[in-house]
Amino acid sequence: MAKKILAVTACPTGIAHTYMAAEAIEKAGKEKGIEVKVETRGSVGVENGLTEEEIRDAHAIILAVDTDADESRFEGKPVVYSTVAKAIKSAPELIDEALAKKASSADYVDQVQGLKQERSSQRKGPYKHLMNGVSAMIPLVVAGGILIALSFLFGGIDVEGSLASALMEIGGASAFALMVPILAGFIAYSIADKPGLAPGLVGGMLASSGGSGFLGGIVAGFLAGYLAKFFKDYIKLPKNLEGLKPILIIPVLATLTTGLLMIYVLGKPMGSIMTGLENWLTGLNSGNAVFLGLILGAMMAFDMGGPVNKAAYAFATGLLASNLYEPMAAVMAAGMTPPLGLWLATLIRKNKFTKEERDAGKAAGVLGISFITEGAIPFAAADPFRVIPSLMVGSAVTGALSMVVGAELRAPHGGIFVLAIPNAVSSLLLYFIAIVIGTVITAVMVSLLKKDVGTATLENTAKKAS
């Protein structure tokens, strides 16, 4: 099978050198008889974009970039790094270097990461755009939440002292203040590329200052993105003036329109909805808290990183901007128990699992303590009708217990490693017990429902024979 090389070119201005480098790489590939596809990331956005399928099948990737190229999508693939200038001058050498690369073998953890990337590639439309916004927001939430927790450590609950106040200003007044604008900005960026970023950020800032929170930010992001895309697609200019569209015309028109709609039309209704949601969550009695925890927990285990799981996670993460931390605690605990429960099951009922599955259970345990729910996917895929209900029951119980004990989590990721940070989690002991209980329930249910390896093998043989 002929080797295929993919490349990405991007210079800071995104005008001339981006396309010169692309042309040089394509020419070099043609001269060597190698199939090459080049994605350009210029001033008008991404053109000739690389698909997940193409990335999966490629022998190697050439990154001739002087700016962001969304490198995370190439994780696990051989990559050749270069500047744009080097690609223009030495494209044949880059092709040779890429051809000389060797692909690495995949283990269980690589398999899980591959499943995550495969699911990411299946995201389309609004769901994909929302997840892009959430993923861009998460580092701010993590950094802000941990810094706020540290401010309580050094200054107490009233945050007294210069260091504690500085940490609170960095984490709360700055990082958390950027959450909603970044959420909206990158939703818009996902829809319309660079021209959508400015109106999305401004719309998100208006949502934040107007009291409509993460719900308003989501609305602002989609509004700004589709407005920017509309202007990008339908405003036609002479070729020599096209460069003005992404840096002047589209940002101004989309920002103005988004801003006016957020202030005069959408801001107050979205603010009222958000206020109602906050009041309901802060006023939950124990019965309602159990119900919410059960729902969020079951959602986290239902598809282990799929759309339902991500919907629960996005809901909890968005509420952090409104200082509502209980749903986040429930969601992370419930997301840890599926792989942890399967790891425990492989230890206590070895006869239910093959040697390969028992070995995979060790990796699943590591992924579980790291809050990577996808670690359960290979087990669920092999026996969905027994494994998935077990995971959902264990996670639902964990989510409910977390809500009942009033556990609060200020960082939306990190798993067990976040628990060691003082004040990052409230009711720490009870929270830990909730995770343990859900893990045990999952393991026991899997052990009861799954058949012995020998029995399952005989049944499969009989089915094939019939």
C-alpha positions as CSV (number, residue, x, y, z in Angstrom):
1,M,0.0,0.0,0.0
2,A,1.4,3.4,-1.0
3,K,2.4,5.7,1.8
4,K,0.3,8.9,2.1
5,I,1.7,12.1,3.7
6,L,-0.4,14.8,5.2
7,A,0.8,18.4,5.9
8,V,-0.4,21.6,7.5
9,T,1.0,25.0,6.7
10,A,0.3,28.2,8.6
11,C,2.2,31.5,9.0
12,P,1.2,34.2,11.5
13,T,-0.4,36.5,8.9
14,G,-1.9,33.6,6.9
15,I,-1.5,35.2,3.6
16,A,1.5,34.5,1.3
17,H,3.9,32.1,3.0
18,T,1.1,29.7,4.1
19,Y,0.2,29.0,0.4
20,M,3.8,29.1,-0.9
21,A,4.8,26.4,1.6
22,A,1.8,24.3,0.6
23,E,2.6,24.6,-3.1
24,A,6.2,23.6,-2.4
25,I,5.2,20.5,-0.4
26,E,2.7,19.4,-3.0
27,K,5.2,19.8,-5.8
28,A,7.9,17.8,-3.9
29,G,5.4,15.0,-3.3
30,K,4.4,14.9,-6.9
31,E,8.0,14.7,-8.1
32,K,8.6,11.8,-5.7
33,G,5.4,10.0,-6.7
34,I,4.0,10.3,-3.2
35,E,0.4,11.2,-2.4
36,V,0.3,14.4,-0.4
37,K,-2.5,16.5,0.9
38,V,-1.9,19.9,2.5
39,E,-4.2,21.8,4.8
40,T,-3.7,25.5,4.8
41,R,-4.6,27.7,7.8
42,G,-4.7,31.2,6.4
43,S,-6.4,34.5,7.0
44,V,-9.7,33.1,5.7
45,G,-9.6,30.1,7.9
46,V,-8.9,26.4,7.3
47,E,-8.9,25.3,3.7
48,N,-8.5,21.7,2.4
49,G,-9.0,20.5,5.9
50,L,-7.7,17.0,7.0
51,T,-10.3,14.5,8.1
52,E,-10.0,12.1,10.9
53,E,-10.0,9.2,8.5
54,E,-7.2,10.7,6.4
55,I,-5.2,11.3,9.6
56,R,-5.7,7.7,10.7
57,D,-4.6,6.3,7.4
58,A,-1.6,8.7,6.9
59,H,2.0,7.4,7.2
60,A,3.2,10.7,8.7
61,I,2.3,14.4,9.2
62,I,4.4,17.4,8.2
63,L,3.7,20.5,10.3
64,A,5.2,23.5,8.5
65,V,3.7,26.1,10.9
66,D,4.7,29.2,12.7
67,T,1.4,29.4,14.6
68,D,-1.4,27.2,16.0
69,A,-2.2,24.1,13.9
70,D,-4.5,22.1,16.3
71,E,-1.7,19.6,16.8
72,S,-3.6,17.5,19.4
73,R,-5.5,15.7,16.6
74,F,-2.2,14.1,15.4
75,E,-1.5,12.5,18.7
76,G,0.1,9.0,18.1
77,K,1.1,9.7,14.5
78,P,4.7,10.3,13.4
79,V,5.2,14.1,12.9
80,V,7.9,16.1,11.2
81,Y,8.1,19.7,12.5
82,S,9.3,22.6,10.4
83,T,9.0,26.3,9.9
84,V,7.1,27.7,6.9
85,A,10.3,29.2,5.5
86,K,12.1,25.8,5.7
87,A,9.2,24.1,3.9
88,I,9.4,26.7,1.0
89,K,13.1,26.1,0.6
90,S,13.5,22.4,1.5
91,A,10.2,20.6,0.9
92,P,11.8,17.5,-0.7
93,E,13.9,16.9,2.5
94,L,10.8,17.2,4.6
95,I,9.0,14.6,2.4
96,D,12.0,12.2,2.8
97,E,12.1,12.8,6.6
98,A,8.4,12.0,6.8
99,L,8.8,8.8,4.7
100,A,11.5,7.6,7.1
101,K,9.3,7.9,10.1
102,K,8.0,4.7,11.7
103,A,4.5,4.3,13.3
104,S,4.5,3.2,16.9
105,S,2.6,0.1,18.1
106,A,-0.6,0.7,20.1
107,D,-1.3,-0.7,23.6
108,Y,-4.5,-0.6,25.6
109,V,-4.2,3.1,26.6
110,D,-3.5,4.0,22.9
111,Q,-6.6,2.0,22.0
112,V,-8.7,4.1,24.4
113,Q,-7.2,7.3,23.1
114,G,-8.0,6.1,19.6
115,L,-11.6,5.5,20.5
116,K,-11.8,9.0,22.0
117,Q,-10.4,10.5,18.7
118,E,-12.9,8.4,16.7
119,R,-15.8,9.7,18.7
120,S,-14.5,13.2,18.3
121,S,-14.4,12.7,14.5
122,Q,-18.0,11.7,14.6
123,R,-19.2,14.9,16.2
124,K,-21.0,17.1,13.7
125,G,-22.9,20.3,13.7
126,P,-23.9,22.1,16.9
127,Y,-22.6,19.3,19.1
128,K,-19.2,19.5,17.6
129,H,-19.1,23.3,18.0
130,L,-20.3,23.2,21.6
131,M,-17.7,20.6,22.5
132,N,-15.0,22.8,20.9
133,G,-16.1,25.7,23.1
134,V,-16.2,23.5,26.3
135,S,-12.7,22.0,25.6
136,A,-11.2,25.5,25.2
137,M,-12.9,26.6,28.5
138,I,-11.7,23.7,30.6
139,P,-8.1,24.8,31.1
140,L,-9.4,28.1,32.5
141,V,-11.8,26.3,34.8
142,V,-9.1,23.9,36.0
143,A,-6.5,26.7,36.6
144,G,-9.0,29.0,38.2
145,G,-10.6,26.4,40.4
146,I,-7.3,25.2,41.8
147,L,-6.0,28.7,42.4
148,I,-9.2,29.6,44.3
149,A,-8.8,26.5,46.4
150,L,-5.2,27.5,47.2
151,S,-6.4,31.0,48.1
152,F,-8.6,29.4,50.8
153,L,-5.6,27.3,52.0
154,F,-3.5,30.4,52.6
155,G,-6.1,32.9,53.6
156,G,-9.0,30.9,55.1
157,I,-12.6,31.1,53.9
158,D,-12.5,34.9,54.1
159,V,-9.3,35.0,51.9
160,E,-7.2,37.2,54.2
161,G,-3.6,38.2,53.3
162,S,-1.8,39.5,50.3
163,L,-0.9,36.1,48.8
164,A,-4.4,34.6,49.3
165,S,-6.0,37.8,47.7
166,A,-3.6,37.6,44.8
167,L,-4.5,33.9,44.2
168,M,-8.2,34.8,44.4
169,E,-7.7,37.6,41.9
170,I,-5.9,35.4,39.5
171,G,-8.2,32.4,39.8
172,G,-11.6,34.0,40.5
173,A,-11.5,37.5,39.1
174,S,-9.5,36.6,36.0
175,A,-9.5,33.0,35.0
176,F,-13.2,32.4,36.0
177,A,-14.1,35.7,34.4
178,L,-12.8,34.5,31.1
179,M,-14.7,31.2,31.1
180,V,-17.9,32.3,29.4
181,P,-16.2,34.6,26.8
182,I,-13.8,31.8,25.8
183,L,-16.7,29.3,25.7
184,A,-18.6,31.6,23.3
185,G,-15.5,32.6,21.3
186,F,-14.5,29.1,20.5
187,I,-18.0,27.9,19.7
188,A,-18.0,30.7,17.1
189,Y,-14.4,29.9,16.0
190,S,-15.5,26.3,15.4
191,I,-18.3,27.5,13.2
192,A,-16.7,30.3,11.2
193,D,-12.9,29.9,11.9
194,K,-10.9,33.0,12.7
195,P,-13.6,35.6,11.6
196,G,-15.9,34.2,14.3
197,L,-13.6,34.5,17.2
198,A,-13.9,38.3,17.9
199,P,-17.7,38.4,17.8
200,G,-17.9,35.2,19.8
201,L,-15.6,36.6,22.6
202,V,-17.6,39.9,22.7
203,G,-20.9,38.1,22.8
204,G,-19.6,35.9,25.6
205,M,-18.4,38.9,27.6
206,L,-21.9,40.5,27.2
207,A,-23.5,37.3,28.4
208,S,-21.2,37.2,31.4
209,S,-21.7,40.8,32.4
210,G,-25.4,40.7,31.7
211,G,-26.0,37.8,34.1
212,S,-27.0,35.1,31.6
213,G,-24.0,33.0,32.4
214,F,-22.9,29.9,30.5
215,L,-26.4,29.5,28.9
216,G,-26.1,33.0,27.4
217,G,-22.5,32.3,26.4
218,I,-23.6,29.2,24.4
219,V,-26.3,31.3,22.7
220,A,-23.9,34.1,22.0
221,G,-21.3,31.7,20.6
222,F,-23.7,30.1,18.1
223,L,-25.2,33.5,17.2
224,A,-21.8,35.0,16.5
225,G,-20.5,32.0,14.7
226,Y,-23.4,31.7,12.3
227,L,-23.5,35.4,11.7
228,A,-19.8,35.5,10.9
229,K,-20.2,32.4,8.6
230,F,-23.1,34.1,6.8
231,F,-21.1,37.3,6.2
232,K,-18.1,35.2,5.1
233,D,-20.1,33.2,2.6
234,Y,-22.3,35.9,1.2
235,I,-20.2,39.1,1.1
236,K,-18.4,39.2,-2.2
237,L,-15.6,41.7,-2.8
238,P,-13.1,42.2,-5.7
239,K,-10.1,39.8,-5.4
240,N,-7.7,42.5,-4.3
241,L,-10.0,43.4,-1.4
242,E,-10.8,39.9,-0.1
243,G,-8.1,40.2,2.5
244,L,-10.2,42.8,4.3
245,K,-13.0,40.4,5.0
246,P,-11.5,38.3,7.8
247,I,-9.7,41.2,9.6
248,L,-12.1,44.1,9.1
249,I,-15.5,43.6,7.6
250,I,-16.7,40.3,9.1
251,P,-15.4,41.0,12.7
252,V,-17.1,44.5,12.7
253,L,-20.4,43.4,11.3
254,A,-20.7,40.2,13.3
255,T,-19.6,41.8,16.5
256,L,-22.0,44.7,16.1
257,T,-24.9,42.5,15.2
258,T,-24.2,39.9,18.0
259,G,-23.7,42.7,20.6
260,L,-27.0,44.5,19.7
261,L,-29.0,41.2,19.8
262,M,-27.4,40.2,23.1
263,I,-28.2,43.6,24.7
264,Y,-31.6,44.3,23.4
265,V,-33.2,40.9,22.5
266,L,-31.6,37.9,24.1
267,G,-29.8,39.1,27.3
268,K,-32.7,39.5,29.6
269,P,-34.6,36.4,28.7
270,M,-31.4,34.3,29.0
271,G,-30.6,36.0,32.3
272,S,-34.0,35.1,33.7
273,I,-33.6,31.4,32.7
274,M,-30.1,31.3,34.2
275,T,-31.3,32.9,37.5
276,G,-34.2,30.4,37.7
277,L,-31.8,27.5,37.1
278,E,-29.4,28.8,39.8
279,N,-32.2,29.3,42.3
280,W,-33.5,25.7,41.7
281,L,-30.1,24.2,42.2
282,T,-29.3,26.1,45.3
283,G,-32.7,25.3,46.8
284,L,-32.5,21.5,46.1
285,N,-33.9,19.4,49.0
286,S,-32.3,15.9,49.6
287,G,-34.9,14.2,47.4
288,N,-34.3,16.4,44.4
289,A,-30.5,16.2,45.0
290,V,-30.6,12.4,44.9
291,F,-32.6,12.6,41.6
292,L,-30.3,15.0,40.0
293,G,-27.2,13.0,41.1
294,L,-28.8,9.8,39.8
295,I,-29.5,11.4,36.4
296,L,-26.1,13.0,36.0
297,G,-24.3,9.8,37.2
298,A,-26.2,7.5,34.8
299,M,-25.5,9.9,31.9
300,M,-21.8,9.8,32.6
301,A,-21.7,6.0,32.3
302,F,-24.3,5.6,29.5
303,D,-21.9,6.1,26.6
304,M,-18.6,6.8,28.4
305,G,-17.4,9.9,26.6
306,G,-20.1,10.1,24.0
307,P,-22.7,12.8,23.5
308,V,-24.8,11.9,26.6
309,N,-21.7,11.8,28.8
310,K,-20.4,15.1,27.4
311,A,-23.9,16.8,27.9
312,A,-23.7,16.0,31.6
313,Y,-20.1,17.2,31.8
314,A,-20.8,20.4,29.9
315,F,-23.8,21.2,32.2
316,A,-21.8,20.8,35.3
317,T,-18.7,22.6,34.0
318,G,-20.9,25.6,32.9
319,L,-22.4,25.9,36.4
320,L,-18.9,26.6,37.8
321,A,-19.1,30.1,36.4
322,S,-22.1,30.6,38.7
323,N,-20.3,29.3,41.8
324,L,-22.3,26.1,41.8
325,Y,-19.9,23.2,42.5
326,E,-22.0,20.2,43.6
327,P,-23.0,19.0,40.1
328,M,-19.3,19.1,39.0
329,A,-18.4,16.9,42.0
330,A,-21.1,14.4,41.1
331,V,-20.1,14.3,37.5
332,M,-16.4,13.6,38.1
333,A,-17.1,10.9,40.7
334,A,-19.6,9.2,38.4
335,G,-17.1,9.4,35.5
336,M,-14.4,7.7,37.5
337,T,-16.4,4.7,38.7
338,P,-16.9,2.8,35.4
339,P,-13.2,2.0,34.6
340,L,-12.5,1.6,38.4
341,G,-15.3,-0.8,38.8
342,L,-14.1,-2.9,35.8
343,W,-10.6,-2.9,37.2
344,L,-11.9,-4.2,40.5
345,A,-14.0,-6.8,38.8
346,T,-11.0,-8.2,37.0
347,L,-9.3,-8.7,40.4
348,I,-12.2,-10.3,42.3
349,R,-13.7,-12.5,39.5
350,K,-10.8,-13.4,37.3
351,N,-12.8,-16.3,35.8
352,K,-15.1,-13.8,34.1
353,F,-12.3,-12.3,32.0
354,T,-9.7,-13.4,29.6
355,K,-6.0,-12.9,30.3
356,E,-6.0,-9.9,27.9
357,E,-9.0,-8.4,29.6
358,R,-7.3,-8.8,33.1
359,D,-4.2,-7.1,31.8
360,A,-6.4,-4.3,30.3
361,G,-8.1,-3.9,33.7
362,K,-4.9,-2.6,35.2
363,A,-4.8,0.2,32.6
364,A,-8.5,0.8,33.1
365,G,-7.8,1.4,36.8
366,V,-5.2,4.1,36.0
367,L,-7.5,5.7,33.5
368,G,-10.3,5.6,36.1
369,I,-8.4,7.4,38.8
370,S,-7.5,10.0,36.2
371,F,-11.2,10.6,35.3
372,I,-11.0,9.1,31.8
373,T,-14.3,7.3,31.6
374,E,-13.4,6.1,28.1
375,G,-11.2,3.5,29.8
376,A,-14.4,1.4,30.2
377,I,-15.2,1.4,26.4
378,P,-13.3,-1.8,25.3
379,F,-15.1,-3.8,28.1
380,A,-18.5,-2.4,27.2
381,A,-18.0,-3.0,23.5
382,A,-17.2,-6.6,24.1
383,D,-20.3,-7.3,26.3
384,P,-22.6,-4.2,26.2
385,F,-25.8,-5.8,27.5
386,R,-24.2,-6.9,30.8
387,V,-21.5,-4.2,31.3
388,I,-23.3,-1.0,30.4
389,P,-26.2,-1.5,32.9
390,S,-23.7,-2.3,35.6
391,L,-21.7,0.9,34.9
392,M,-24.8,3.0,34.9
393,V,-26.1,1.7,38.2
394,G,-22.7,2.2,39.9
395,S,-22.3,5.7,38.5
396,A,-25.8,6.7,39.3
397,V,-25.4,5.7,43.0
398,T,-22.1,7.6,43.2
399,G,-23.6,10.7,41.7
400,A,-26.6,10.6,44.1
401,L,-24.3,10.0,47.1
402,S,-22.1,12.9,46.1
403,M,-25.1,15.3,45.8
404,V,-26.5,14.1,49.1
405,V,-23.3,14.7,51.1
406,G,-23.0,18.1,49.5
407,A,-19.6,17.6,48.0
408,E,-18.3,20.5,46.0
409,L,-15.6,20.3,43.3
410,R,-13.8,23.5,42.1
411,A,-11.7,21.8,39.3
412,P,-13.5,20.0,36.5
413,H,-10.8,17.4,35.8
414,G,-7.8,15.6,37.3
415,G,-9.5,12.7,39.0
416,I,-7.9,11.5,42.2
417,F,-4.9,13.9,41.8
418,V,-7.2,16.9,42.4
419,L,-8.5,15.4,45.6
420,A,-5.0,15.9,47.2
421,I,-5.2,19.7,46.7
422,P,-6.5,21.3,49.9
423,N,-10.0,22.9,49.5
424,A,-10.4,21.7,45.9
425,V,-13.1,19.3,47.2
426,S,-15.4,19.7,50.1
427,S,-16.6,16.8,52.3
428,L,-13.5,15.0,51.0
429,L,-13.9,11.8,53.1
430,L,-17.6,11.3,52.2
431,Y,-16.8,12.1,48.6
432,F,-14.1,9.5,48.5
433,I,-16.5,7.0,50.1
434,A,-19.1,7.7,47.4
435,I,-16.6,6.8,44.7
436,V,-15.6,3.6,46.5
437,I,-19.2,2.6,46.9
438,G,-20.0,3.1,43.2
439,T,-16.8,1.3,42.2
440,V,-17.8,-1.7,44.4
441,I,-21.4,-1.8,43.1
442,T,-20.1,-1.7,39.5
443,A,-17.7,-4.5,40.1
444,V,-20.3,-6.7,41.9
445,M,-22.9,-6.2,39.2
446,V,-20.4,-7.0,36.4
447,S,-19.2,-10.1,38.3
448,L,-22.8,-11.3,38.7
449,L,-24.0,-10.6,35.2
450,K,-21.0,-11.7,33.1
451,K,-20.6,-15.4,32.4
452,D,-17.4,-17.3,32.9
453,V,-14.9,-17.1,30.1
454,G,-15.2,-20.9,29.3
455,T,-19.1,-20.8,29.3
456,A,-19.2,-17.8,27.0
457,T,-16.7,-19.4,24.6
458,L,-18.8,-22.6,24.5
459,E,-22.0,-20.6,23.8
460,N,-20.3,-18.7,21.0
461,T,-19.0,-21.9,19.4
462,A,-22.5,-23.5,19.6
463,K,-24.0,-20.4,17.9
464,K,-21.5,-20.5,15.1
465,A,-22.1,-24.2,14.6
466,S,-25.8,-23.8,14.4
